Amino acid sequence: MNAWILIDTSGKVTLVDHRAEMGQGSYQSVPQIIAEELEVELKEINIVFAQGNQEKYGNQITGGSSTIRGSYKNLLNLSATAREMLIEAAAKKWNVPASECYAESGHVIHRPSGKKFHYGELVVDASKLEAPKNVQLKGRSEYKLIGKPLHRQDSKLKTNGTATFGLDKKIPGMLYAAVEQFIPAGVAGTLGMLAEASGKFRPVDVDIGTESNGQTEIKRGLDAGQKIVVSGQFLVDSEASLRASTTRMADMPEGKSAAAVEHSGEGKVEAVHKDAVTLSHGPIASMQWGAMTMDFGAPASGVPTSLKPGQAVKFTFTMNKDGVPVLTRIEPTAGKKQ
């Protein structure tokens, strides 16, 4: 029917999650939104991950809690559009007005007679129809899935060992390697994470010298015999601030971090909210951040009313005491729109 909804002639419905599942729940939430307007049962569908294809799915970056906020309305509209095309196909088969038909549990039903087709019997004819330009979405009071306490579809897969993770990818002749390294610092230099006897962790700034044959020269910051953590991925989730996490673990007093340091970057506005702006930005060297999509808190003066999604912008920001990036200035890049 479209890039997110696949229906075969047997009636089997496959819904596509266009974002990565990193524990935040897109494997559940994206199909849940689609299934709501498509009128199918979650327990009856198959869920697959999309291949990387920006032309087909648009922005597939997973980060900044942007999956639902950025895709919600589009997913509702595309699934409602597919539903209406299936209803129209059934009405044509019965030679009745489409207004006499409705969709439910993967079927289109003729209200006066009770006759029904499952989606598989309609999908070929429906795929030949012109998609309606405007579709009526459900009211919130009509929701059966969205906002309801449902069991996650991936819980069983993850607990019985059948879920496929990125680490499960196999290619011919693949080699395996383990790399030990310090956690990149949020400001400058390198951040070492000390494991202390009390069970806590303490970050220390480390100066690194020559690296050769798997050994690294430590010029300053560590003493012989100290225990260090070589991977900090268990300490922070995919959308957390490393600086905030290390501050909390070390019980640092407020105001002792690099909160006052101002950083700058360039990027594109993805969404504008009351108290935040979602930006897809390029690398920010002063933070040792790569390109990503994330939320920035609004400037003290508020979000500029002139900001629009799609604008190319320059911006500056500081990290607040909780490790959250907060804009100090943001302005469109003259003459550019991405």
N, C-alpha and C positions, 0 to 999 in steps of 0.2 A: 504493500500500500504506500509506504514511504520509507525513508532511511531508518526509522525507528520501529516500524511495525511490519512484521513479516507474517503472512498467513498462507498456509498451504491448502490444497484442495480437500484435505482430510479434516480441515478445521483447526489444526494445530496452530496456535498463536505464539510467535517468538517476539519478544520485546528486546530492544537493544539499549544497553547502557553506554552512552557516548563518553563517559568520564571514567577515570581509574578508581577502583575501590581500594582505599587506603585505611579502612577502618571507620571512615566517617559516615558510611551508609548509602552511597550512591547506588549500589547494587540493589538496594531495596527501594529507595525513594524515587528514582527515575522511573522504573516500571510501575510503581504504585501510582504515580501521577498519570502516566499513560493509560493504565488499566482503568482508572476512574472514568474518564470520558469515553474510552473505547467500549466500556461495559463488558469486561471480561473478568474472570475470577483469577486472582494471583496464583492460587494453588493449581490452576489448569494451564499455566503458561510456562514457556521456557525463556530463560534470561541469558543473554550472551553479551560479551563486551565487544564494542566496535573496534575495528582496526583504525589506526590513525589516518584520518582523511578530512582535512580542514574544509575542502570544497563541499563535502557531504554533510558534515556535522558542525562546522564552524569551530570556534575555540574549544579545544579539548583539554586545556590545562586544568589540572586538578589542584586547587589551592585557594586560600583566602575565603573559604566557605562560600564559594560563588556558584556551585552547581545548581542549587535550587533557586537562589535569588536571580541568577542570570538566565535560567532555562525554563522556569515554572510556566509562564504564560505561553511560551512557544510550544511546550510539550502538551499543554491542555488543548491548544488550538489544533495542533496536528492530529491528535488522537480523536478529537471531536469531528474533525473533517473526515477522517477515515470512517468513523461511525456513520456519518450522514451519507457518505457514498455507498456504504453497504445497505443502508436503509433504502436509498433510492433504487439500487439494483434489485432489491427484493420487491419493491412496489411495482417496478416495470414488469417483473416476472408474473406477478399476480394481476397486473393491469388495474391497480387501485391507487388512490392518492397516497403519497408518502406520509401525509399527516395521519393516516390510519395505522401507521406502523411504528414500532419502537424497538430498541435494542435492549437485550438483557442476557447476561451470562453467555456471551459468545453466540447469540442467536438474534435474528430479526423476526419479530412476531407481528402478525396481522391482528390488530385488536378486535375487530368485529367477529372474525371467524376462528381465531385461535391458531390458525396455520402458522408454521414457522420454518425458516431455513437456518442452518448453522452457517457461520461465516465462510467456511470452506466451500459451500455451494454457491456463494455469491462473489467470491474474491476476483474471479476472472472477469466477470461483467463489471464489477465495481471499479476495477483498475483501468477500464476503458473510458470511464466517465470523466468529465471535467470537474475538477475540485471546486466546491463552492467557495466563494470569496469571503462570505461572512457566515459563521456558524454560531448557534446559541450554546453558550456554556451553561453548565449546571449552577444553581445557586449553592452556597455553602451548606445550607440546610439539607440539600439532597445528596451530599457526599456519603459514599458507602466505605471508601478506603482512605481518602486523605484525612489526616487528623485523627484517625482511629488507631487504637493500640493493637497492632498486628504483629505476629511473629515474623522475624526477619527471614527472608528466603535463603540467606547464606549461612545461617547459624548451624544448621545440620551439616552442611558441606564442610565447614571449618572444624566441627567437633568430631566428625567421623573420618577425617583425613582425605576426603575426595576433592576438596577445593583445589583449584590450580592457581598457584602464585607465580609472580615474575621469576622467582628462583627456580621454578620447575621447567623453564624454557630450555629446550635441548636443540642444539644444532650439530651437524656432522663435524667431528674433529674438535669439538669444544674442549678448551683447557680450563682448569680451575686455579684460581689464585686468591690468596687472602692478603689484604693490605692492612697494616697497622699504622695509624696516624693519629695525631692530635686533632681535637675538635677545632675547626676554624673559629677565630675570635670574632666578636661582633664589631670591633672598632679597628684594631691594628695589631700586628704581630700574630702570635699563636697562643691559643688558650690550652693550657694543660689542666686536666681534671684530677685532683688528688683524692684518693680514697683514704679517709682518716679512720682511726681506730674506733671512733664513736659510731661508725656506720654512716656518717655523713660524707658529702663530697664538697671539695673546696676548689674553686677555679684559681689558677695562678697564671700570670703572663710569663711566657717563656721565650727567650731569645735562642733561635736555632742557628747553628753554623753549618759546617760541611756535612753533606749526606753521601755515603758511599757504602756499597756492599751491604745494604740493609741496616746500616748503623747511622745514627744521627748525632752530631755534636751539639751538646747543650751548653750554651755560653752562660746563661743566667736563668734562675727561676726554679730549678730542681736540684735536690741533693741526692747523693747516692743512697739507695735503700728505700726511697719513697715509692709507694705504690701509685701507679697512674692508671686511669681508664683510657683505653685506646679507641673506644667507640662510644659516642654519646647518643646513639639513636634510640636506646631504651629510655633515655631521660626526657626526651621531648617528642611530642606528636608532630604530624606532618605540617601543621599550620601554627606551631608555637614559636615563640621567640626564644632563641638559645640564650640570649643575654638575660631575659627574665627568668628562665629556668635556673641558670647558674646563680643568679642573685638570690632566688628563694632558697636554694639548697645550702648556700653558704651563710644564710641568715644575715645578709649584709644590711646595715642600716640604710634607711631611705636617704636618697640624695648622694650616696657614695658612688653611684655608677656613672657612666658617661652620658647621662641623660641630657646634659646641656650641649653636647656636641651636635652641630647641625650638619646634616648630610644632604646631598642633592642628587637628582636623577631626572630622567626623561622617560616618558611613556605615553600610554593611551588610556583615556577614560573609558572604563567598561560599564560603570553604573554610578549614579549619584544618589546618595541617601541623605536623610536628615542630619545625621551626625557622623557621616563617613563617606569616603570616596573609594571605589574599587578601581585600582589601576593595574594595567599590564605594563610593567616597566622593564627596562634593560638592566644590565649588570650595574650594581652600585658598589664601586671599588672600596669606599671607605667603610662599608659594612661587610665586605667580602660576600655579598649576595650575588647570586646569578639572576638571570632574567626570570620573572615569575609574575603571577597575578595575585594580588593581596589587597586587603583593606587598609586604609590610612585614616586615622581619626581626623575630624574636621579641624581647621585652624581656629584659633581663639575667636576670630571675627565671624566664624560660621562658614558654611560651604558657599562659595561664590555662586550667585544665581545664573551666571553666564555659562557655567560648566555644562556640557552636554556629552552623552556617550558618543564615542568615536573621535573626540577631539584629541589631537596630539598636544601634550603639555610638558612644561618644565615645572619641577617642584622641589621644595626643600622640606626637611622634616627633622624632628628630634625623637629620641626614644623616651617615653615617660617612665615613671618609677616602676611601672608594672611590665616594662619591656614592650609596650605597644607603640608602634610608629605613629606620630601625630604631625600632621602638616603644619608648617609655619608659613608657607607661601605656595600657591599653585596658580599658574597662568598658562593660557593657550600658547602654543608655539605658532608664531605668526605665519599665516598662509598654509598651515598643514592640517590635514584631517586624514586619519588612517581608517 
